[in-house]
């Protein structure tokens, strides 16, 4: 039995909206952190004192946010229909 079958019908709409919000926020933050991590790694922005390890942490955080955004999309598709 899937999760959508166990959730009451009255709660599917709000869960779909929350999942859509998680998707939008996750993708926006993931895009920002990923691009910031790439520019920090290749020293393209003029912020000094950032090590490659720290820039890879920012890049990894961006990828993790994109994954959370994808999971929000999957949740939206599960609860919206």
C-alpha positions as CSV (number, residue, x, y, z in Angstrom):
1,X,0.0,0.0,0.0
2,X,1.5,3.3,-1.0
3,X,1.7,6.5,1.0
4,X,-0.9,8.2,-1.1
5,X,-3.4,5.5,-0.3
6,X,-2.9,5.9,3.4
7,X,-3.3,9.7,3.4
8,X,-6.9,10.9,3.9
9,X,-8.4,12.6,0.8
10,X,-8.8,15.9,2.7
11,X,-5.1,16.1,3.3
12,X,-3.9,15.3,-0.2
13,X,-4.5,18.9,-1.5
14,X,-2.5,20.7,1.2
15,X,0.3,18.1,1.0
16,X,0.5,18.6,-2.7
17,X,0.8,22.4,-2.2
18,X,3.5,21.9,0.5
19,X,5.4,19.5,-1.8
20,X,5.2,22.1,-4.6
21,X,6.6,24.7,-2.3
22,X,9.4,22.4,-1.2
23,X,10.2,21.8,-4.9
24,X,10.4,25.5,-5.7
25,X,12.5,26.4,-2.7
26,X,14.8,23.4,-3.1
27,X,15.4,24.1,-6.8
28,X,16.0,27.8,-6.3
29,X,18.4,27.4,-3.4
30,X,20.1,24.5,-5.1
31,X,20.7,26.5,-8.3
32,X,22.1,29.4,-6.2
33,X,24.4,27.2,-4.1
34,X,25.6,25.1,-7.0
35,X,26.6,28.2,-9.1
36,X,28.1,29.8,-6.0
37,X,30.1,26.7,-5.3
38,X,31.4,26.5,-8.9
39,X,32.4,30.1,-8.9
40,X,34.1,29.8,-5.5
41,X,36.0,26.6,-6.6
42,X,37.4,28.3,-9.8
43,X,37.9,31.6,-8.0
44,X,35.7,33.5,-10.4
45,X,34.0,36.0,-8.0
46,X,36.8,37.8,-6.1
47,X,35.9,36.6,-2.7
48,X,39.2,35.8,-1.1
49,X,40.1,33.3,1.5
50,X,37.8,30.4,0.5
51,X,39.5,27.1,0.2
52,X,38.6,24.5,-2.4
53,X,37.3,22.2,0.3
54,X,34.9,24.9,1.5
55,X,33.7,25.6,-2.0
56,X,33.0,21.9,-2.5
57,X,30.9,22.0,0.6
58,X,28.8,24.8,-0.9
59,X,28.6,22.9,-4.1
60,X,27.5,19.7,-2.3
61,X,24.9,21.7,-0.4
62,X,23.5,22.9,-3.7
63,X,23.3,19.4,-5.1
64,X,21.6,18.3,-1.9
65,X,19.0,21.1,-2.3
66,X,18.4,20.1,-5.9
67,X,17.7,16.5,-4.7
68,X,15.3,17.8,-2.1
69,X,13.6,19.8,-4.8
70,X,13.3,16.7,-6.9
71,X,11.8,14.8,-3.9
72,X,9.3,17.7,-3.5
73,X,8.3,17.3,-7.2
74,X,7.8,13.6,-6.7
75,X,5.7,14.3,-3.7
76,X,3.6,16.8,-5.6
77,X,3.0,14.3,-8.4
78,X,2.0,11.7,-5.9
79,X,-0.4,13.8,-3.9
80,X,-1.8,16.0,-6.7
81,X,-3.4,13.1,-8.7
